[in-house]
Amino acid sequence: MKQGADRAALVDRKDTGLPMIDAYQEFLARKRIVDPMTGIAEIGMPLPSALKPHQHDITSWALRRGRAAIFAGTGLGKTLMELTWGTRVAAHTGKQVLAFAPLAVSVQHLREAEKFGMIASAREEKDEQHISPLQLDVIERCIDLWSNPNDVVLTPFLGIGSEVYSAVKMGRRGVGFELKPSYFQQAARNIAALENKRGENNLISMMEASK
């Protein structure tokens, strides 16, 4: 019924002397759907330097866009773009980002995250959902309030190492206990990635100081 009314309106405009092309453009304008940007208007800190130009542009667009889909072919670095997007969204919202992936792909995500110094973890089929996951900003605030540089931060429930990771990052030392081997191994990878990143930064600082 509405479609017929639109046609009738289009014919009526013809009787007014308005060119048919203008009437048709107006008809299309009424049908246009506008989807505004819903993402992060100001991305803030620069994206990782490991991103190639096309990865940087696509990830920046997706962060600003909000509701976005990245259709990138094989070999264009989708995993790094996804990890970068998730890391920035998590930092912006203060919440975790959930990525659905087949088991083999989840392992690839963990390897890429470790390689580029990002935090990621994969849940196993028999894992129970944690009822109170801690965000890094909450952990860092507690460490800042109740410890000093070079202090030791102890966590009896290490998990994937968030508390120890933040402690080392903030100039403290960390000790943790974990019963589940896969969680402990991921914690060790996260700390190793942080140490590698700190070593690279120290090397860059030394090189700049020697100039």
Secondary structure as UniProt FT lines:
FT   HELIX           2..15
FT   TURN            16..17
FT   HELIX           20..31
FT   TURN            49..50
FT   HELIX           53..65
FT   TURN            74..75
FT   HELIX           78..93
FT   HELIX           103..115
FT   TURN            116..117
FT   TURN            125..126
FT   HELIX           136..146
FT   TURN            149..150
FT   STRAND          152..155
FT   TURN            159..161
FT   HELIX           162..169
FT   TURN            170..171
FT   STRAND          173..176
FT   HELIX           181..209
//
